[in-house]
């Protein structure tokens, strides 16, 4: 199941995935994830590389490199067992692939390792994961409009997500929340969002302490203008 789950999710999301891969973030991240593979396998890049193989072939993996890659595969499969969305699966693959690449490059040559780490740092500073921009029935609140809207019509039940753009969990949840809004939004049930990265006081005012989490993803429900209990 650890292998089948990500494969099924990947096949199911191929049309959407093809659009994501056209974006610079995913293209550059994929290149960084396979950088060592390209350097080790493609001549003339690999011709002058050191190797511990008995046959002295510098364009093939030695036994230690194979061990590191197998360990990477095992870690990715274990982490993906808890992943729900395709974004989380791909994010895990990219993250652990970069860690393995850094180890492999440092093992090969410390200068190559330092260069790879520098490229990863530049990538993290200049490229951010693309935000969800698909269809949705969601109203975005600020620190002033949220109270006005919740009190305006007591008959409406509001489900509000407190999110932050820097949170990977919030980014992964965005398409799921948008899909829920498209399916269930109606006269008596509305969906909303508040960016707690910009309006930091809103979460403390509207989320009970037992609902708080280390990351800003509680989703309280309001009914009749008052917060209702959520599980």
Backbone as CSV, one residue per row, in Angstrom:
resi,resn,N_x,N_y,N_z,CA_x,CA_y,CA_z,C_x,C_y,C_z
1,UNK,0.823,-1.212,0.000,0.000,0.000,0.000,0.858,1.264,0.000
2,UNK,2.032,1.191,0.633,2.904,2.371,0.668,3.345,2.782,-0.726
3,UNK,3.417,1.804,-1.654,3.802,2.118,-3.024,2.584,2.444,-3.871
4,UNK,1.484,1.700,-3.669,0.297,1.869,-4.509,-0.380,3.213,-4.303
5,UNK,-0.451,3.682,-3.048,-1.173,4.929,-2.758,-0.627,6.116,-3.545
6,UNK,0.687,6.377,-3.509,1.182,7.511,-4.299,1.035,7.310,-5.799
7,UNK,1.145,6.051,-6.279,0.993,5.801,-7.708,-0.427,6.068,-8.172
8,UNK,-1.419,5.618,-7.376,-2.822,5.858,-7.724,-3.118,7.349,-7.718
9,UNK,-2.644,8.044,-6.677,-2.863,9.492,-6.605,-2.202,10.209,-7.772
10,UNK,-1.030,9.723,-8.190,-0.321,10.361,-9.298,-1.076,10.185,-10.612
11,UNK,-1.555,8.952,-10.874,-2.299,8.691,-12.112,-3.595,9.486,-12.134
12,UNK,-4.277,9.554,-10.985,-5.550,10.272,-10.910,-5.382,11.755,-11.214
13,UNK,-4.216,12.307,-10.892,-4.008,13.750,-11.016,-3.095,14.133,-12.174
14,UNK,-2.936,13.253,-13.162,-2.043,13.549,-14.287,-2.404,14.840,-15.018
15,UNK,-3.696,15.104,-15.335,-4.000,16.362,-16.041,-3.587,17.605,-15.259
16,UNK,-3.903,17.621,-13.960,-3.519,18.774,-13.146,-2.012,18.824,-12.959
17,UNK,-1.390,17.653,-12.845,0.054,17.593,-12.628,0.815,18.149,-13.824
18,UNK,0.311,17.906,-15.031,0.994,18.415,-16.223,1.043,19.938,-16.236
19,UNK,0.000,20.582,-15.698,0.006,22.047,-15.633,1.008,22.542,-14.591
20,UNK,1.123,21.821,-13.476,2.074,22.228,-12.440,3.515,22.123,-12.937
21,UNK,3.812,21.034,-13.679,5.186,20.799,-14.096,5.688,21.851,-15.074
22,UNK,4.763,22.600,-15.664,5.165,23.674,-16.572,5.606,24.925,-15.822
23,UNK,5.475,24.926,-14.501,5.839,26.099,-13.717,7.300,26.008,-13.277
24,UNK,7.986,27.138,-13.190,9.424,27.126,-12.874,9.756,26.416,-11.567
25,UNK,8.903,26.554,-10.548,9.223,25.951,-9.252,9.413,24.445,-9.382
26,UNK,8.486,23.777,-10.060,8.551,22.324,-10.165,9.644,21.874,-11.130
27,UNK,9.856,22.617,-12.207,10.921,22.260,-13.142,12.297,22.351,-12.485
28,UNK,12.550,23.461,-11.785,13.843,23.634,-11.126,14.023,22.650,-9.981
29,UNK,12.945,22.393,-9.246,13.032,21.435,-8.147,13.318,20.030,-8.671
30,UNK,12.705,19.669,-9.797,12.965,18.359,-10.397,14.414,18.249,-10.868
31,UNK,14.948,19.323,-11.446,16.347,19.308,-11.887,17.303,19.140,-10.711
32,UNK,17.030,19.841,-9.615,17.872,19.689,-8.424,17.763,18.282,-7.846
33,UNK,16.590,17.665,-7.982,16.376,16.330,-7.418,17.110,15.243,-8.195
34,UNK,17.365,15.477,-9.477,18.055,14.468,-10.298,19.452,14.939,-10.701
35,UNK,19.969,15.961,-10.022,21.263,16.542,-10.405,22.384,15.510,-10.343
36,UNK,22.442,14.734,-9.253,23.527,13.753,-9.133,23.397,12.667,-10.192
37,UNK,22.160,12.247,-10.464,21.942,11.238,-11.504,22.476,11.718,-12.853
38,UNK,22.213,12.984,-13.184,22.687,13.533,-14.452,24.211,13.622,-14.485
39,UNK,24.797,14.093,-13.382,26.259,14.245,-13.336,26.952,12.887,-13.403
40,UNK,26.399,11.891,-12.729,27.032,10.575,-12.671,26.831,9.765,-13.954
41,UNK,25.740,9.999,-14.666,25.402,9.129,-15.793,25.714,9.714,-17.171
42,UNK,25.776,11.039,-17.276,25.899,11.646,-18.596,27.348,11.996,-18.923
43,UNK,27.919,11.360,-19.956,29.225,11.825,-20.439,29.040,13.114,-21.232
44,UNK,29.991,14.021,-21.246,31.336,13.907,-20.641,31.397,14.339,-19.182
45,UNK,30.233,14.655,-18.556,30.250,15.110,-17.163,30.848,14.063,-16.238
46,UNK,30.579,12.784,-16.514,30.983,11.736,-15.582,32.388,11.196,-15.848
47,UNK,32.994,11.577,-16.947,34.257,10.938,-17.346,35.385,11.142,-16.341
48,UNK,35.409,12.295,-15.687,36.519,12.596,-14.777,36.138,12.444,-13.306
49,UNK,34.984,11.853,-13.013,34.546,11.711,-11.626,35.256,10.546,-10.949
50,UNK,35.545,10.658,-9.645,36.115,9.521,-8.912,35.069,8.431,-8.709
51,UNK,35.513,7.201,-8.570,34.592,6.084,-8.371,35.261,5.008,-7.530
52,UNK,34.441,4.232,-6.819,34.940,3.110,-6.032,34.562,1.773,-6.667
53,UNK,34.086,1.799,-7.885,33.747,0.565,-8.582,35.012,-0.224,-8.923
54,UNK,34.899,-1.552,-8.887,36.048,-2.398,-9.188,36.470,-2.286,-10.646
55,UNK,35.484,-2.055,-11.533,35.834,-1.940,-12.950,36.297,-0.538,-13.324
56,UNK,36.249,0.403,-12.357,36.723,1.754,-12.599,35.849,2.597,-13.495
57,UNK,34.621,2.165,-13.752,33.712,2.917,-14.620,33.174,4.134,-13.866
58,UNK,33.542,5.363,-14.269,33.097,6.549,-13.533,31.668,6.972,-13.874
59,UNK,31.062,6.342,-14.875,29.719,6.726,-15.316,28.657,5.752,-14.828
60,UNK,28.922,5.101,-13.710,27.927,4.212,-13.112,28.039,4.310,-11.596
61,UNK,26.950,3.970,-10.893,26.925,4.079,-9.437,27.809,3.016,-8.808
62,UNK,28.499,3.385,-7.718,29.186,2.378,-6.924,28.240,1.856,-5.849
63,UNK,28.680,0.868,-5.094,27.767,0.187,-4.170,27.270,1.116,-3.072
64,UNK,28.089,2.069,-2.624,27.665,2.995,-1.569,26.599,3.962,-2.085
65,UNK,26.740,4.408,-3.297,25.733,5.292,-3.886,24.406,4.569,-4.060
66,UNK,24.467,3.307,-4.437,23.234,2.514,-4.560,22.559,2.373,-3.199
67,UNK,23.338,2.154,-2.152,22.773,2.053,-0.805,22.054,3.339,-0.407
68,UNK,22.674,4.482,-0.688,22.062,5.770,-0.341,20.764,5.969,-1.110
69,UNK,20.744,5.626,-2.390,19.535,5.773,-3.200,18.430,4.822,-2.742
70,UNK,18.782,3.613,-2.345,17.783,2.671,-1.828,17.212,3.167,-0.505
71,UNK,18.075,3.722,0.339,17.600,4.283,1.604,16.661,5.455,1.348
72,UNK,16.986,6.287,0.347,16.098,7.384,-0.029,14.731,6.854,-0.441
73,UNK,14.689,5.805,-1.251,13.415,5.238,-1.696,12.587,4.746,-0.518
74,UNK,13.239,4.106,0.445,12.514,3.610,1.613,11.937,4.758,2.439
75,UNK,12.709,5.829,2.626,12.233,6.980,3.395,11.046,7.636,2.709
76,UNK,11.128,7.810,1.392,10.030,8.436,0.648,8.763,7.603,0.761
77,UNK,8.874,6.285,0.651,7.691,5.428,0.757,7.070,5.516,2.145
78,UNK,7.904,5.555,3.183,7.364,5.660,4.540,6.683,7.003,4.772
79,UNK,7.281,8.082,4.297,6.685,9.410,4.479,5.400,9.565,3.679
80,UNK,5.341,8.965,2.501,4.165,9.114,1.649,2.972,8.312,2.144
81,UNK,3.177,7.439,3.103,2.042,6.713,3.678,1.092,7.662,4.386
82,UNK,1.588,8.771,4.891,0.757,9.741,5.609,0.346,10.914,4.725
83,UNK,0.795,10.924,3.493,0.444,12.019,2.589,-0.936,11.787,1.994
84,UNK,-1.654,12.885,1.758,-3.014,12.805,1.235,-3.081,13.303,-0.199
85,UNK,-2.482,14.441,-0.455,-2.581,15.063,-1.773,-1.347,14.765,-2.618
86,UNK,-1.497,14.980,-3.926,-0.366,14.791,-4.834,0.749,15.777,-4.513
87,UNK,0.372,17.000,-4.093,1.384,17.987,-3.736,2.275,17.486,-2.613
88,UNK,1.680,16.811,-1.631,2.460,16.285,-0.513,3.375,15.156,-0.965
89,UNK,2.871,14.280,-1.843,3.709,13.204,-2.374,4.914,13.769,-3.118
90,UNK,4.651,14.717,-4.013,5.735,15.302,-4.805,6.689,16.088,-3.916
91,UNK,6.140,16.811,-2.932,6.982,17.569,-2.014,7.936,16.677,-1.240
92,UNK,7.449,15.513,-0.779,8.316,14.571,-0.071,9.417,14.039,-0.982
93,UNK,9.049,13.707,-2.219,10.047,13.196,-3.161,11.126,14.238,-3.416
94,UNK,10.716,15.476,-3.660,11.691,16.536,-3.917,12.585,16.780,-2.707
95,UNK,11.989,16.858,-1.527,12.757,17.201,-0.331,13.828,16.148,-0.026
96,UNK,13.433,14.866,0.013,14.395,13.829,0.373,15.377,13.552,-0.765
97,UNK,14.960,13.795,-2.006,15.899,13.653,-3.123,17.015,14.684,-3.023
98,UNK,16.669,15.900,-2.617,17.694,16.940,-2.474,18.653,16.610,-1.331
99,UNK,18.122,16.058,-0.247,18.995,15.652,0.859,19.964,14.569,0.396
100,UNK,19.433,13.568,-0.322,20.292,12.495,-0.825,21.317,13.029,-1.821
101,UNK,20.909,13.959,-2.677,21.843,14.557,-3.634,22.973,15.277,-2.920
102,UNK,22.640,16.020,-1.863,23.672,16.730,-1.107,24.681,15.751,-0.510
103,UNK,24.186,14.655,0.074,25.084,13.647,0.653,25.981,13.043,-0.423
104,UNK,25.388,12.706,-1.562,26.150,12.080,-2.645,27.200,13.032,-3.219
105,UNK,26.849,14.295,-3.374,27.816,15.261,-3.907,28.957,15.509,-2.926
106,UNK,28.647,15.623,-1.630,29.709,15.814,-0.638,30.624,14.598,-0.589
107,UNK,30.046,13.414,-0.740,30.856,12.201,-0.748,31.764,12.156,-1.976
108,UNK,31.270,12.699,-3.078,32.045,12.698,-4.321,33.167,13.731,-4.283
109,UNK,32.810,14.964,-3.894,33.779,16.068,-3.848,33.162,17.180,-3.007
110,UNK,33.883,17.633,-1.997,33.333,18.647,-1.103,32.994,19.933,-1.855
111,UNK,33.730,20.240,-2.901,33.427,21.443,-3.687,32.099,21.303,-4.421
112,UNK,31.840,20.125,-4.946,30.560,19.883,-5.614,29.415,19.918,-4.608
113,UNK,29.668,19.408,-3.400,28.647,19.459,-2.356,28.311,20.886,-1.963
114,UNK,29.341,21.714,-1.794,29.110,23.122,-1.441,28.381,23.863,-2.561
115,UNK,28.730,23.563,-3.807,28.044,24.188,-4.939,26.572,23.784,-4.965
116,UNK,26.302,22.507,-4.712,24.909,22.036,-4.724,24.108,22.676,-3.595
117,UNK,24.678,22.758,-2.407,23.991,23.397,-1.282,23.708,24.864,-1.595
118,UNK,24.662,25.537,-2.219,24.456,26.945,-2.597,23.299,27.087,-3.578
119,UNK,23.236,26.196,-4.567,22.132,26.232,-5.532,20.790,25.994,-4.849
120,UNK,20.754,25.080,-3.887,19.507,24.807,-3.157,19.075,26.018,-2.338
121,UNK,20.031,26.695,-1.705,19.698,27.882,-0.911,19.160,28.996,-1.809
122,UNK,19.811,29.209,-2.944,19.332,30.225,-3.896,17.935,29.870,-4.386
123,UNK,17.702,28.596,-4.649,16.377,28.148,-5.100,15.315,28.422,-4.038
124,UNK,15.617,28.106,-2.782,14.652,28.331,-1.701,14.347,29.808,-1.510
125,UNK,15.342,30.656,-1.733,15.151,32.091,-1.523,14.418,32.767,-2.678
126,UNK,14.510,32.201,-3.868,13.953,32.876,-5.048,12.694,32.224,-5.600
127,UNK,12.469,30.954,-5.313,11.310,30.237,-5.867,10.419,29.747,-4.737
128,UNK,9.145,30.079,-4.821,8.167,29.630,-3.846,7.162,28.709,-4.528
129,UNK,6.598,27.738,-3.790,5.585,26.870,-4.403,4.412,27.695,-4.905
130,UNK,3.904,27.411,-6.104,2.767,28.181,-6.636,1.519,27.972,-5.795
131,UNK,0.788,29.054,-5.572,-0.437,28.984,-4.789,-1.579,28.456,-5.649
132,UNK,-2.573,27.855,-4.989,-3.740,27.347,-5.707,-4.522,28.517,-6.291
133,UNK,-4.801,28.443,-7.596,-5.516,29.510,-8.287,-6.736,28.977,-9.031
134,UNK,-7.257,27.829,-8.608,-8.382,27.210,-9.297,-9.718,27.781,-8.858
135,UNK,-10.817,27.218,-9.375,-12.158,27.703,-9.023,-12.502,27.411,-7.570
136,UNK,-13.294,28.299,-6.968,-13.690,28.139,-5.573,-14.854,29.067,-5.272
137,UNK,-15.642,28.692,-4.255,-16.688,29.564,-3.715,-16.290,29.938,-2.294
138,UNK,-15.293,30.786,-2.173,-14.729,31.140,-0.872,-14.649,32.654,-0.769
139,UNK,-15.084,33.190,0.364,-14.981,34.627,0.611,-13.773,34.880,1.505
140,UNK,-12.939,35.829,1.103,-11.730,36.152,1.860,-12.013,37.329,2.789
141,UNK,-11.710,37.113,4.081,-11.962,38.123,5.104,-10.660,38.808,5.505
142,UNK,-10.813,39.997,6.102,-9.705,40.628,6.809,-10.116,40.821,8.261
143,UNK,-9.304,41.527,9.037,-9.591,41.666,10.461,-10.847,42.483,10.739
144,UNK,-11.348,43.224,9.767,-12.548,44.043,9.977,-13.803,43.389,9.412
145,UNK,-13.699,42.739,8.271,-14.896,42.219,7.604,-15.390,40.899,8.181
146,UNK,-14.534,40.142,8.871,-14.963,38.828,9.337,-16.087,38.933,10.359
147,UNK,-15.969,39.837,11.332,-17.016,39.973,12.342,-18.308,40.513,11.730
148,UNK,-18.189,41.454,10.812,-19.379,42.009,10.169,-20.139,40.934,9.401
149,UNK,-19.419,40.088,8.682,-20.070,39.064,7.862,-20.693,37.973,8.726
150,UNK,-20.011,37.589,9.799,-20.547,36.541,10.669,-21.808,36.987,11.389
151,UNK,-21.920,38.281,11.675,-23.086,38.805,12.385,-24.203,39.249,11.440
152,UNK,-23.930,39.338,10.159,-24.897,39.920,9.224,-26.140,39.063,9.064
153,UNK,-25.978,37.762,8.953,-27.124,36.860,8.762,-26.943,35.659,9.678
154,UNK,-27.756,35.590,10.721,-27.620,34.529,11.718,-28.003,33.159,11.164
155,UNK,-28.708,33.128,10.040,-29.155,31.846,9.496,-28.052,31.127,8.721
156,UNK,-26.992,31.830,8.406,-25.916,31.256,7.602,-24.859,30.621,8.506
157,UNK,-24.475,29.397,8.185,-23.366,28.732,8.865,-22.095,28.946,8.049
158,UNK,-21.067,29.428,8.732,-19.790,29.717,8.073,-18.732,28.704,8.494
159,UNK,-17.997,28.185,7.525,-16.789,27.395,7.781,-15.608,28.233,7.296
160,UNK,-14.729,28.594,8.221,-13.654,29.539,7.916,-12.302,28.875,8.173
161,UNK,-11.423,28.963,7.192,-10.057,28.456,7.344,-9.118,29.607,7.675
162,UNK,-8.329,29.424,8.734,-7.263,30.369,9.056,-5.972,29.824,8.439
163,UNK,-5.455,30.518,7.435,-4.331,29.987,6.666,-3.179,30.988,6.629
164,UNK,-2.022,30.472,6.203,-0.843,31.314,5.961,-0.149,30.783,4.720
165,UNK,0.271,31.669,3.842,0.872,31.250,2.577,2.196,30.518,2.763
166,UNK,2.877,30.749,3.903,4.161,30.089,4.113,4.008,28.650,4.599
167,UNK,2.794,28.254,4.981,2.567,26.918,5.535,2.355,25.905,4.413
168,UNK,3.188,24.871,4.364,3.017,23.819,3.361,1.712,23.064,3.553
169,UNK,1.295,22.892,4.819,0.033,22.201,5.081,-1.147,22.996,4.532
170,UNK,-1.107,24.308,4.688,-2.180,25.152,4.157,-2.199,25.115,2.635
171,UNK,-1.036,25.119,2.011,-0.975,25.062,0.556,-1.495,23.732,0.036
172,UNK,-1.183,22.643,0.739,-1.670,21.335,0.318,-3.176,21.207,0.514
173,UNK,-3.690,21.884,1.543,-5.118,21.789,1.841,-5.961,22.688,0.942
174,UNK,-5.350,23.682,0.299,-6.098,24.666,-0.493,-6.983,24.041,-1.563
175,UNK,-6.493,23.105,-2.415,-7.385,22.524,-3.424,-8.497,21.683,-2.821
176,UNK,-8.243,21.043,-1.676,-9.288,20.248,-1.018,-10.387,21.154,-0.496
177,UNK,-9.992,22.243,0.143,-10.966,23.193,0.686,-11.759,23.852,-0.439
178,UNK,-11.086,24.176,-1.548,-11.778,24.764,-2.698,-12.791,23.788,-3.280
179,UNK,-12.431,22.516,-3.355,-13.356,21.506,-3.877,-14.577,21.354,-2.974
180,UNK,-14.362,21.406,-1.657,-15.492,21.354,-0.718,-16.421,22.542,-0.920
181,UNK,-15.846,23.719,-1.140,-16.674,24.912,-1.340,-17.488,24.813,-2.625
182,UNK,-16.922,24.224,-3.667,-17.654,24.064,-4.924,-18.802,23.076,-4.785
183,UNK,-18.619,22.065,-3.948,-19.637,21.021,-3.807,-20.748,21.407,-2.836
184,UNK,-20.413,22.105,-1.753,-21.367,22.263,-0.658,-21.791,23.703,-0.382
185,UNK,-21.209,24.686,-1.062,-21.629,26.066,-0.834,-23.088,26.252,-1.251
186,UNK,-23.878,26.860,-0.369,-25.290,27.095,-0.656,-25.755,28.290,0.172
187,UNK,-27.064,28.548,0.161,-27.592,29.711,0.868,-27.314,29.645,2.364
188,UNK,-27.413,28.457,2.943,-27.246,28.327,4.386,-25.867,27.919,4.832
189,UNK,-24.958,27.637,3.890,-23.602,27.211,4.244,-22.603,27.926,3.345
190,UNK,-21.737,28.725,3.954,-20.730,29.489,3.210,-19.326,29.139,3.696
191,UNK,-18.366,29.351,2.823,-16.968,29.067,3.135,-16.161,30.364,3.086
192,UNK,-15.227,30.492,4.024,-14.399,31.691,4.079,-12.960,31.368,4.431
193,UNK,-12.103,32.374,4.260,-10.685,32.246,4.591,-10.184,33.543,5.204
194,UNK,-9.222,33.405,6.121,-8.544,34.558,6.705,-7.044,34.284,6.678
195,UNK,-6.283,35.209,6.145,-4.828,35.086,6.099,-4.246,35.577,7.425
196,UNK,-3.910,34.629,8.312,-3.375,35.016,9.622,-1.923,35.463,9.526
197,UNK,-1.296,35.258,8.369,0.025,35.829,8.169,-0.033,37.344,8.076
198,UNK,-1.153,37.875,7.561,-1.341,39.326,7.450,-2.128,39.876,8.629
199,UNK,-3.116,39.119,9.108,-3.976,39.588,10.202,-3.759,38.659,11.395
200,UNK,-2.693,38.913,12.119,-2.250,37.994,13.165,-3.191,37.940,14.359
201,UNK,-3.949,39.003,14.603,-4.810,39.034,15.783,-6.115,38.272,15.579
202,UNK,-6.475,37.988,14.341,-7.774,37.366,14.070,-7.847,35.961,14.647
203,UNK,-6.765,35.185,14.512,-6.789,33.810,14.990,-6.963,33.751,16.502
204,UNK,-6.269,34.612,17.243,-6.378,34.597,18.702,-7.760,35.019,19.174
205,UNK,-8.465,35.830,18.370,-9.795,36.288,18.750,-10.881,35.260,18.460
206,UNK,-10.687,34.424,17.451,-11.765,33.563,16.995,-11.514,32.073,17.177
207,UNK,-10.285,31.675,17.508,-9.983,30.263,17.684,-9.717,29.992,19.150
208,UNK,-10.445,29.015,19.712,-10.267,28.671,21.121,-8.886,28.059,21.331
209,UNK,-8.308,28.183,22.554,-6.958,27.662,22.794,-6.814,26.183,22.472
210,UNK,-7.872,25.369,22.741,-7.744,23.939,22.481,-7.754,23.621,20.994
211,UNK,-8.156,24.608,20.150,-8.140,24.397,18.710,-6.828,24.841,18.081
212,UNK,-6.033,25.580,18.826,-4.801,26.127,18.263,-3.828,25.005,17.950
213,UNK,-2.947,25.255,16.985,-1.965,24.267,16.566,-0.660,24.984,16.260
214,UNK,0.470,24.237,16.152,1.729,24.897,15.810,1.701,25.570,14.447
215,UNK,0.791,25.162,13.560,0.661,25.795,12.256,-0.769,26.289,12.115
216,UNK,-1.015,27.342,11.319,-2.313,28.010,11.300,-3.325,27.330,10.401
217,UNK,-3.843,26.125,10.824,-4.816,25.476,9.982,-6.098,25.058,10.686
218,UNK,-6.473,25.596,11.880,-7.764,25.263,12.442,-8.874,25.810,11.555
219,UNK,-9.999,25.093,11.509,-11.126,25.527,10.683,-12.373,25.567,11.564
220,UNK,-12.597,26.651,12.288,-13.787,26.757,13.120,-15.044,26.896,12.269
221,UNK,-16.185,26.592,12.888,-17.475,26.734,12.224,-18.327,27.690,13.043
222,UNK,-18.984,28.641,12.363,-19.869,29.596,13.024,-21.311,29.329,12.623
223,UNK,-22.168,29.286,13.621,-23.589,29.087,13.373,-24.351,30.105,14.208
224,UNK,-25.175,30.896,13.555,-25.910,31.939,14.262,-25.016,33.021,14.812
225,UNK,-23.860,33.240,14.170,-22.948,34.288,14.607,-22.028,33.884,15.724
226,UNK,-22.110,32.620,16.192,-21.276,32.159,17.304,-20.483,30.937,16.862
227,UNK,-19.290,30.786,17.427,-18.452,29.643,17.095,-19.094,28.372,17.609
228,UNK,-19.200,27.364,16.732,-19.765,26.075,17.116,-18.637,25.100,17.378
229,UNK,-18.921,24.069,18.152,-17.906,23.082,18.495,-17.526,22.286,17.257
230,UNK,-16.233,22.028,17.105,-15.744,21.229,15.982,-14.849,20.136,16.517
231,UNK,-14.840,19.001,15.828,-14.001,17.876,16.222,-12.899,17.679,15.200
